[in-house]
Amino acid sequence: MISFPLGDPRSRTYINVTKWIRRLRMKTPIKQRITKVIILGNGSPDDIVMTILTHKFNGTTVVGICKPEYLRMETIRAIKSIITASTDIRKILLVIYQETQKLSELKQELERKMS
C-alpha cells in the first residue's frame, strides 16, 4: 500500500505522514485514485503507525490517511464528508481507542452514531 496524507497540509497528521513517507522512501502516488481511507480518532502516534503499517503491505493501492478535527467517536461525522467528496472510496478504516469502555458499549455507541 502507498500512504497519502489527506487534509490540511499544515496539520500535524499531514506533516507526520509526509515525513514518514520520505523517511521510509515510499513511492509517491502519481495520478492514482484513492480507494481506501484510514480515519484516525486521536492523531499521533496513530498517524505514524498507520504509515509504517501501510508501507509494510507493499503494493499499488493508495491509502489516504486523515485526522478530522473531531475526536474519538465524533470522527464518524467525517465519513459522510469523505464519501460525498469522492465516489472512488470503497473501504474506510476507523481507528479509535477503546479507552476504558467495554467493547460491547463501544459497539453500541458506534452503531448509534452510524445510524
Wavefront OBJ file of the C-alpha trace (Angstrom):
o trace
v 0.000 0.000 0.000
v 1.026 3.560 -0.571
v 0.145 6.141 2.079
v -1.100 9.553 1.099
v -1.936 12.295 3.621
v -5.344 13.923 3.323
v -6.492 17.228 4.764
v -4.785 20.469 5.680
v -1.055 20.415 4.748
v -0.334 22.392 7.927
v -1.896 19.759 10.204
v 0.282 17.589 12.433
v -1.072 14.402 10.819
v -0.303 15.615 7.288
v 3.229 16.628 8.332
v 3.873 13.324 10.153
v 2.641 11.167 7.277
v 4.674 13.146 4.744
v 7.796 12.950 6.904
v 7.476 9.189 7.312
v 6.771 8.648 3.605
v 10.133 10.298 2.912
v 11.898 8.529 5.783
v 10.697 5.107 4.592
v 11.467 6.024 0.966
v 7.937 5.133 -0.077
v 6.966 5.790 -3.647
v 4.578 8.664 -4.083
v 1.351 8.071 -5.980
v 1.121 9.784 -9.339
v -2.449 10.229 -10.522
v -3.672 7.141 -8.706
v -7.143 7.064 -7.235
v -7.573 6.731 -3.507
v -9.950 3.839 -2.884
v -9.259 3.285 0.813
v -9.135 5.777 3.686
v -7.891 5.473 7.256
v -9.611 7.892 9.637
v -7.760 8.480 12.893
v -9.771 9.164 16.023
v -6.871 10.509 18.039
v -3.949 11.557 15.842
v -0.323 10.993 16.692
v 1.331 8.475 17.048
v -1.500 6.661 15.234
v -0.649 8.512 12.013
v 2.952 7.312 12.171
v 1.962 3.720 12.988
v -0.545 3.577 10.112
v 2.012 4.994 7.665
v 4.554 2.362 8.689
v 1.960 -0.446 8.509
v 0.786 0.565 5.044
v 4.424 0.657 3.946
v 4.883 -2.935 5.124
v 1.977 -4.017 2.885
v 3.740 -3.165 -0.368
v 1.614 -2.806 -3.440
v -0.053 -0.342 -5.698
v -3.147 0.557 -3.690
v -3.193 4.134 -2.435
v -4.487 4.628 1.104
v -5.471 8.084 2.299
v -4.763 8.887 5.951
v -6.631 11.684 7.700
v -7.329 13.022 11.154
v -10.557 15.037 11.275
v -10.952 17.932 13.678
v -13.241 15.751 15.790
v -12.010 13.227 18.355
v -12.887 9.602 19.084
v -16.490 8.717 18.174
v -17.162 12.088 16.594
v -14.802 11.140 13.748
v -17.732 9.193 12.328
v -19.024 12.547 11.073
v -16.038 12.651 8.698
v -17.197 9.501 6.896
v -20.088 11.343 5.243
v -17.753 14.121 4.055
v -15.262 11.643 2.635
v -17.898 9.605 0.808
v -19.565 12.678 -0.719
v -16.181 14.136 -1.757
v -15.135 11.038 -3.702
v -17.078 8.268 -5.375
v -13.892 6.181 -5.603
v -13.755 5.343 -1.877
v -14.573 1.671 -1.353
v -13.250 0.973 2.153
v -12.840 3.050 5.299
v -10.933 2.075 8.419
v -11.820 3.991 11.572
v -9.105 3.868 14.244
v -10.243 4.793 17.743
v -9.082 3.847 21.218
v -11.226 1.595 23.337
v -10.120 3.597 26.406
v -11.996 2.302 29.479
v -15.186 1.318 27.653
v -16.268 -2.257 27.330
v -16.170 -3.485 23.770
v -19.936 -4.038 23.775
v -20.508 -0.416 24.901
v -18.174 0.853 22.214
v -20.005 -1.183 19.572
v -23.391 0.155 20.698
v -22.147 3.737 20.621
v -20.682 3.238 17.139
v -23.942 1.754 15.865
v -25.951 4.610 17.364
v -23.712 7.245 15.808
v -23.672 5.499 12.431
v -27.450 5.406 12.238
l 1 2 3 4 5 6 7 8 9 10 11 12 13 14 15 16 17 18 19 20 21 22 23 24 25 26 27 28 29 30 31 32 33 34 35 36 37 38 39 40 41 42 43 44 45 46 47 48 49 50 51 52 53 54 55 56 57 58 59 60 61 62 63 64 65 66 67 68 69 70 71 72 73 74 75 76 77 78 79 80 81 82 83 84 85 86 87 88 89 90 91 92 93 94 95 96 97 98 99 100 101 102 103 104 105 106 107 108 109 110 111 112 113 114 115
